[in-house]
Amino acid sequence: MTALLPLALFFELLALITRIQPMSVISGALLSLFFIWHWRSLMPYPRRLGIVTAALLGYWLLSGEATWQQGARMLSSAAYYAAFIGALGLMHCLVKRLQQLSELHRLLLAGPRTWLYPGYLLSTFAISSVLSFGMLNLICGSLENHLARRPYSDHQRREGRRGVMVTALRGFALVPLLAPTSVAVAILTRELGISWSTLLPFGLLGGLILLLFGWPVENRRLQQLADYPVVDAGLDTQQAGGRLNGLLLGSLIGIALIALLAAFTWLSATQAAMLTVPTAVIAVLLWQRTAPRQVLSEVSETLIGMRNETFIFASSALLAGLVAAVLPVHHLADQLGSTPMALFGLGAVGALAVMALALLGVAPLISLNLCAALLAQLASQGLTVTQPAVALLFGFSLAMLLSPYGPSAVLLARHAQLSPWRIAVGWNGRFVLSVLIPLLLIPLLA
């Protein structure tokens, strides 16, 4: 039964290429069979999400309003988002081959002291746009190696570690604003019919605000680690520099290829990423002379290892579709369309709701899916929903910084040996409050 998950991914990618919708429905059915069979292997959080989704599904089926067309659309949505996380998650096949980048911090700290924060921020963004959470593993693992080899004081270690981890997390939070590989972009472009190129200018402006507001404080912390210049530079540093430059260049080339594919085909930027990443991963593995059978085995094992994340993505998509079916808000389209600033206010409320729910333990992915599903009903009535879409994008990005239950905060907390609440709220709370109003005003430009 483990073959069902890779097979579901294959059918969904095939559906994207051929635009044959029944293949996507088949993919959703295969996913359902896989998770029913492997229910006991899921972690508690996805199980609870699955129980809530199943309860709402039962209510919808018993309501008498369920139709096969709606059901097929929900299965297709679940398959799409599961394939999204699965396809991009295959980059983990390459992450373990990049552990030799132990000189990452030495290279980043060797630049001008004034530009340490922008260097870290943009480097972690570029890496995480392709490696996702693999970037945080890479940053944290190489940081401990860096600290262990230098005579920093306790104060320097504490402040420097905080500066690196906070900057890495903020670089990760730039991904929804700037990269087509973000799940937020995937949700908003698919549900609302908005292109990535429409969202990108506002994301660039928001990213600039995140850069400028965080620069003074975190740059001082990063300078704590720059007090010991490189004294043992040599061949290893040159090799590490080449690997890092290759990784950054590869990330940027990947984004450029995705943008070109989206520009000259019927695929959206997200769909282009879903096809480009698995193709590139398999090509690299084969280029490294990995046997085809081993490549297939490694891809399958990687997907199985991500079953919890895949279930959360698929289940949240299904839950959003069910909520939209149970709560028809399209009747509000006339009132919202005739009220000035109504859509701006709706977007601001949605962004704040995503952030508040993240603090309460609801994954930003789930709340964004719910908001987008309800907003899609208004878009279907002819309303222009770019303003609330931009606001939701910013809310999702800030929720990634604030959520103490998210995998990023938990991962950093484990490395820093601190509470996830300290990482998310203690380290980022004041920063989020300082940028919140400027970011929420940007949708007025839409």
C-alpha positions in Angstrom: 0.0 0.0 0.0 3.0 2.3 0.3 3.1 2.6 -3.5 -0.2 4.5 -3.4 1.3 7.8 -2.3 4.0 8.0 -5.1 1.3 6.9 -7.5 -1.1 9.6 -6.4 1.7 12.2 -6.9 2.4 10.8 -10.4 -1.3 11.0 -11.4 -1.6 14.6 -10.2 1.5 15.7 -12.0 0.1 13.9 -15.1 -3.1 15.8 -14.7 -1.2 19.1 -14.7 0.6 18.2 -17.9 -2.4 16.9 -19.8 -5.1 19.0 -18.1 -7.3 15.9 -17.8 -9.3 16.5 -14.6 -10.3 12.8 -13.9 -6.6 12.0 -13.3 -6.7 14.5 -10.5 -9.8 12.9 -9.0 -8.0 9.5 -9.3 -5.1 11.0 -7.4 -7.4 12.1 -4.6 -9.0 8.7 -4.4 -5.5 7.0 -4.1 -4.6 9.5 -1.4 -7.7 8.6 0.5 -7.0 4.9 0.3 -3.4 5.5 1.4 -4.3 7.5 4.5 -7.1 5.2 5.5 -4.7 2.3 5.5 -1.9 4.2 7.2 -4.1 6.1 9.7 -2.3 4.7 12.8 1.1 5.9 11.6 0.0 9.6 11.6 1.1 11.9 14.4 -1.5 13.3 16.8 -1.9 16.8 15.1 -2.8 15.5 11.6 -5.1 12.9 13.3 -7.1 15.6 15.1 -7.3 17.5 11.9 -8.5 14.4 10.1 -11.2 13.8 12.7 -12.5 17.4 12.3 -12.5 17.1 8.6 -14.2 13.7 8.7 -16.9 15.1 11.0 -17.6 18.0 8.7 -17.6 15.7 5.7 -20.2 13.5 7.4 -22.4 16.6 8.1 -22.1 17.7 4.5 -23.0 14.3 3.1 -26.0 14.0 5.4 -27.2 17.6 4.7 -28.6 16.5 1.3 -26.8 19.2 -0.6 -23.8 17.2 -1.5 -23.1 16.6 -5.2 -20.7 14.5 -7.1 -19.3 17.6 -8.9 -18.5 19.2 -5.6 -17.0 16.0 -4.2 -14.8 15.6 -7.3 -13.6 19.2 -7.0 -12.7 18.6 -3.3 -10.8 15.4 -4.1 -8.9 17.3 -6.9 -8.0 20.1 -4.5 -6.7 17.6 -1.9 -4.6 15.8 -4.6 -3.3 19.2 -5.8 -2.0 20.4 -2.5 -0.7 16.9 -1.5 1.2 16.8 -4.8 2.5 20.3 -4.1 4.2 19.5 -0.8 5.3 16.1 -2.1 6.9 17.4 -5.3 8.7 20.2 -3.5 9.6 18.0 -0.6 11.6 15.8 -2.9 14.3 18.4 -2.5 15.1 16.6 0.7 16.7 13.9 -1.4 19.4 16.5 -2.1 19.6 18.1 1.4 21.5 15.2 2.8 24.0 15.6 0.1 24.6 19.2 1.1 25.7 18.6 4.6 29.3 19.3 3.6 28.4 23.0 3.7 29.9 23.3 7.1 31.6 26.6 6.2 28.3 28.4 5.5 28.6 30.8 8.4 32.2 31.5 7.9 31.5 32.6 4.4 28.5 34.7 5.4 30.3 36.4 8.3 33.3 37.2 6.2 31.5 40.1 4.4 31.2 43.7 5.4 30.0 44.0 9.0 27.2 46.5 8.0 25.7 44.0 5.5 25.6 40.9 7.6 21.8 40.9 8.1 20.9 41.4 4.4 23.4 38.8 3.5 22.0 36.2 5.9 18.4 37.2 5.1 18.7 36.9 1.3 20.9 33.8 1.5 18.5 31.9 3.7 15.6 33.1 1.5 17.3 31.8 -1.6 18.1 28.4 -0.1 14.7 28.0 1.6 12.8 28.8 -1.6 14.1 25.5 -2.8 15.0 23.4 0.3 12.1 24.7 2.4 12.6 23.4 6.0 15.8 21.8 4.9 17.4 25.3 5.0 16.7 25.6 8.8 18.3 22.2 9.4 21.3 23.2 7.3 21.7 26.6 9.1 21.3 25.2 12.6 23.6 22.2 12.1 26.4 24.3 10.5 26.0 27.0 13.2 26.8 24.6 16.0 29.9 23.5 14.1 30.9 27.1 13.6 30.5 28.0 17.3 32.3 25.0 18.5 35.5 25.9 16.6 35.9 29.5 17.9 36.5 31.0 21.3 33.4 33.0 21.6 32.3 34.3 25.0 28.9 33.1 26.4 27.4 36.5 25.6 28.6 36.3 22.0 27.3 32.8 21.6 23.9 33.6 23.0 23.5 36.8 21.0 25.0 35.5 17.8 22.9 32.3 17.9 19.8 34.3 18.4 20.7 36.7 15.5 21.4 33.8 13.1 18.2 31.9 14.0 15.9 34.9 13.9 17.4 36.0 10.6 17.1 32.5 9.1 13.4 32.3 10.2 12.7 35.7 8.7 14.4 34.6 5.5 12.1 31.6 5.5 9.2 34.0 6.0 10.2 35.8 2.8 9.4 32.8 0.7 5.6 33.4 0.7 6.2 37.0 -0.4 8.7 36.3 -3.2 8.9 32.7 -4.3 6.5 30.7 -6.6 7.4 27.6 -4.5 5.4 28.9 -1.5 2.3 27.1 -0.4 0.6 30.5 0.2 1.2 31.4 -3.4 -0.1 28.0 -4.4 -3.3 28.5 -2.5 -4.1 32.0 -3.5 -3.3 31.5 -7.2 -5.3 28.3 -7.5 -8.4 29.4 -5.4 -8.6 33.0 -6.5 -7.2 32.9 -10.0 -4.6 35.5 -9.2 -1.2 35.1 -10.9 2.1 35.1 -9.0 3.3 38.1 -11.1 0.3 40.1 -9.7 1.3 39.3 -6.1 5.0 39.7 -6.6 5.3 43.6 -6.6 3.5 43.7 -3.2 5.6 40.9 -1.9 8.7 42.8 -2.9 7.6 45.9 -1.0 6.7 43.8 2.0 10.0 42.0 1.9 11.8 45.4 1.8 9.9 46.4 5.0 10.9 43.2 6.7 14.6 43.9 5.7 14.7 47.5 6.8 12.9 47.0 10.1 15.0 44.1 11.2 18.4 45.3 10.0 19.6 47.5 12.9 18.9 45.1 15.8 19.8 41.8 14.3 22.8 43.1 12.5 24.3 44.0 15.9 23.7 40.5 17.1 25.3 39.0 14.0 28.4 41.2 14.5 29.0 39.3 17.7 30.1 36.3 15.5 32.2 38.5 13.2 34.6 39.5 16.0 36.8 36.4 15.2 38.0 36.7 11.6 38.8 33.7 9.6 42.4 32.6 10.4 42.3 29.1 9.0 41.1 29.9 5.5 42.3 27.6 2.8 41.2 25.1 0.3 38.2 24.0 2.5 36.9 27.6 2.5 37.3 27.9 -1.3 35.5 24.6 -1.8 32.7 25.6 0.6 32.4 28.9 -1.1 32.0 27.2 -4.4 29.3 24.9 -3.0 27.5 27.8 -1.4 27.7 29.9 -4.6 26.5 26.9 -6.6 23.6 26.3 -4.3 22.5 30.0 -4.3 23.0 30.2 -8.1 21.1 26.9 -8.6 18.2 28.3 -6.4 18.0 31.5 -8.5 18.2 29.6 -11.8 15.4 27.3 -10.6 13.2 30.2 -9.8 14.0 31.8 -13.2 13.1 28.5 -15.0 9.9 28.3 -13.1 9.0 31.8 -14.1 9.8 31.2 -17.7 7.8 28.0 -17.8 4.9 29.8 -16.3 5.2 32.7 -18.8 5.3 30.5 -21.9 2.9 27.6 -21.0 -0.5 27.2 -19.6 1.0 26.4 -16.2 0.9 28.7 -13.3 4.1 29.5 -11.4 3.2 27.0 -8.7 2.4 24.3 -11.2 5.6 25.0 -13.0 7.5 24.5 -9.7 5.6 21.2 -9.0 6.9 19.9 -12.3 10.4 21.5 -12.3 11.6 20.4 -8.8 10.9 16.6 -9.2 12.4 16.6 -12.7 15.5 18.5 -11.4 15.9 16.2 -8.4 15.7 13.0 -10.4 18.0 14.5 -13.1 20.6 15.4 -10.4 20.4 11.9 -8.8 20.9 10.2 -12.2 23.7 12.6 -13.1 25.4 11.5 -9.9 25.3 8.0 -11.3 22.6 6.8 -8.9 21.0 3.6 -10.2 17.4 4.2 -11.5 16.0 1.6 -9.1 17.7 3.4 -6.2 16.4 6.8 -7.4 12.9 5.4 -7.4 13.3 3.9 -4.0 14.7 7.1 -2.5 11.9 9.2 -4.0 9.3 6.8 -2.6 10.9 6.7 0.8 11.1 10.5 0.9 7.4 10.8 0.1 6.4 8.2 2.7 8.5 10.0 5.3 6.5 13.2 4.6 3.1 11.5 5.0 2.2 13.7 8.0 2.9 16.9 6.1 1.1 15.6 3.0 -1.9 14.6 5.1 -2.1 18.1 6.6 -2.0 19.7 3.2 -4.6 17.4 1.7 -6.9 17.5 4.7 -6.8 21.3 5.0 -7.7 21.6 1.4 -10.6 19.2 1.9 -11.7 21.0 5.0 -11.6 24.4 3.2 -13.8 23.0 0.5 -16.3 21.6 3.0 -16.4 24.9 4.9 -17.1 26.8 1.7 -19.9 24.3 0.8 -21.5 24.6 4.3 -21.1 28.4 4.6 -22.1 30.0 1.3 -20.8 33.6 1.7 -21.3 34.6 -1.9 -24.6 36.3 -0.9 -22.4 39.0 0.7 -20.9 40.0 -2.7 -23.3 42.8 -3.4 -22.9 44.4 0.0 -19.1 44.2 -0.1 -18.9 45.4 -3.6 -21.0 48.5 -2.8 -19.1 49.4 0.4 -15.9 51.4 0.1 -12.9 49.9 1.8 -14.9 46.7 2.7 -12.6 44.4 0.9 -9.6 46.1 2.5 -11.1 45.6 5.9 -12.0 42.0 5.1 -8.4 41.3 4.1 -7.0 42.9 7.3 -9.4 40.9 9.4 -8.4 37.7 7.6 -4.7 38.4 8.0 -5.1 39.1 11.8 -7.2 35.9 12.1 -4.5 33.8 10.5 -1.9 35.2 12.9 -4.2 34.8 16.0 -5.1 31.3 15.1 -1.4 30.5 14.7 -0.8 31.6 18.3 -3.6 29.2 19.3 -2.1 26.3 17.6 -3.9 26.3 14.2 -1.4 25.9 11.4 -1.3 29.0 9.2 -1.8 26.6 6.2 -5.2 25.6 7.5 -6.5 29.1 8.3 -5.2 30.4 5.0 -7.0 27.6 3.1 -10.2 28.4 4.9 -10.0 32.2 4.2 -9.1 31.6 0.6 -12.0 29.2 0.1 -14.5 31.7 1.4 -12.9 34.5 -0.5 -13.1 32.4 -3.7 -16.9 32.6 -3.4 -16.7 36.4 -3.6 -14.3 36.2 -6.5 -16.8 33.9 -8.4 -19.4 36.7 -8.1 -17.1 39.2 -10.0 -15.4 40.9 -7.0 -11.8 41.9 -7.4 -10.1 40.2 -4.4 -6.5 41.3 -5.0 -6.5 43.5 -1.8 -7.6 40.8 0.6 -5.3 38.3 -1.2 -2.3 40.5 -0.6 -3.3 41.0 3.1 -3.6 37.2 3.5 -0.2 36.7 2.0 1.3 39.1 4.6 -0.7 37.5 7.4 0.6 34.1 6.5 4.2 35.3 6.4 3.9 36.9 9.8 2.1 33.9 11.2 5.2 31.8 10.2 7.2 34.0 12.6 4.6 34.0 15.4 3.4 30.4 15.5 5.0 28.5 18.4 3.5 25.3 17.1 4.9 25.4 13.6 7.7 23.1 12.6 10.1 26.0 12.1 9.8 27.3 15.7 9.9 23.8 17.1 13.1 23.0 15.0 14.8 26.2 16.2 13.7 25.7 19.8 15.3 22.2 19.7 18.6 23.5 18.5 18.6 26.5 20.9 17.3 24.4 23.8 14.6 27.0 24.5 10.8 27.0 24.5 9.1 27.4 21.1 7.1 30.3 22.7 10.4 32.1 23.4 11.5 31.6 19.8 8.2 32.7 18.2 6.8 35.3 20.5 9.7 36.4 22.6 12.2 36.8 19.7 9.7 37.9 17.0 6.7 39.5 18.9 8.0 43.1 19.0 9.3 42.8 15.4 5.9 41.6 14.1 4.1 44.5 16.0 6.5 47.0 14.4 5.9 45.8 10.8 2.2 44.9 11.1 0.6 48.3 10.3 3.0 49.1 7.4 2.3 45.6 5.9 -1.5 45.9 6.3 -1.5 49.2 4.6 0.2 47.9 1.4 -3.0 46.2 0.1 -4.4 49.8 -0.4 -2.0 50.0 -3.3 -3.6 46.9 -5.0 
